[in-house]
Amino acid sequence: MGYYIVRILTDTWDRLRDLQRLYDLDVFGQTAKQLADGSFEIKGVLPGERIEFLSGKGYRIEVLADAEEIAKERLKDVADPGSPTEDRSDQ
């Protein structure tokens, strides 16, 4: 299974904090927030196995993107020999 950029939702702030404290997940702390409906969300990068594990623990997981596909696309952009380059040899 690959890695995915996800949005994780739960019903309490404590359960949100547990994601990093108990499960040591790669979550983006600055994205943690309470939603208008009273639930809490945070975004992060998770392997597929962890998505299944957390879903079993009652977390709601929304996959936003395939992180490996994004990495491949960005690598192609960087490695593309046809992309314009700036000659800085005179500086």
C-alpha positions in Angstrom: 0.0 0.0 0.0 1.1 3.5 -0.7 1.2 6.8 1.2 -1.7 9.2 1.1 -2.4 12.8 2.0 -5.4 12.6 4.3 -7.9 14.6 6.3 -8.6 12.9 9.7 -11.8 13.7 11.6 -12.8 12.9 15.1 -15.2 14.0 17.8 -12.8 15.3 20.5 -9.7 17.3 20.7 -8.1 14.6 22.9 -8.6 12.0 20.2 -7.0 14.4 17.7 -3.9 14.8 19.9 -3.7 11.0 20.4 -2.9 10.7 16.7 0.6 12.0 17.3 1.0 11.2 21.0 -0.1 7.5 20.9 0.2 6.6 17.3 3.2 8.7 16.3 1.7 9.7 13.0 3.0 12.2 10.4 0.3 14.8 10.9 0.5 18.5 10.2 -0.2 20.2 13.6 -0.8 23.6 12.1 -3.8 22.2 10.2 -5.6 21.0 13.4 -8.9 22.8 13.9 -12.4 22.5 15.2 -15.2 22.6 12.6 -18.5 24.3 12.7 -20.3 21.0 13.5 -18.1 20.5 16.6 -15.9 17.8 15.2 -12.1 18.2 14.9 -9.8 17.7 11.9 -6.1 17.5 11.0 -4.3 16.7 7.8 -1.3 14.4 7.4 0.4 11.7 5.4 -0.4 8.1 6.2 0.4 4.7 4.7 -2.6 2.7 3.6 -2.3 0.3 6.6 -2.6 3.2 9.1 -5.7 4.4 7.3 -7.3 1.0 7.9 -6.1 0.9 11.5 -7.4 4.4 12.4 -10.7 3.7 10.7 -11.1 0.7 12.9 -10.4 2.9 15.9 -13.3 5.2 15.0 -11.5 7.9 13.1 -13.0 9.2 9.9 -10.4 9.3 7.1 -10.8 11.2 3.9 -8.1 10.6 1.3 -7.2 13.8 -0.4 -4.4 12.7 -2.7 -1.9 9.9 -3.5 1.4 11.2 -2.1 3.5 8.9 -4.2 1.8 10.1 -7.4 2.3 13.7 -6.4 6.0 12.9 -5.8 6.4 11.3 -9.2 4.8 14.2 -10.9 7.0 16.7 -9.2 10.1 14.6 -9.9 9.2 14.7 -13.6 8.8 18.4 -13.5 12.3 18.8 -12.0 13.9 16.2 -14.2 12.4 17.3 -17.4 15.3 18.3 -19.7 12.9 20.3 -21.9 12.0 22.7 -19.1 13.4 26.2 -19.4 16.6 26.9 -17.4 18.2 30.1 -16.7 21.9 30.5 -17.6 23.7 32.1 -14.7 27.3 31.3 -15.8 28.1 35.0 -16.0 27.2 35.7 -12.4 
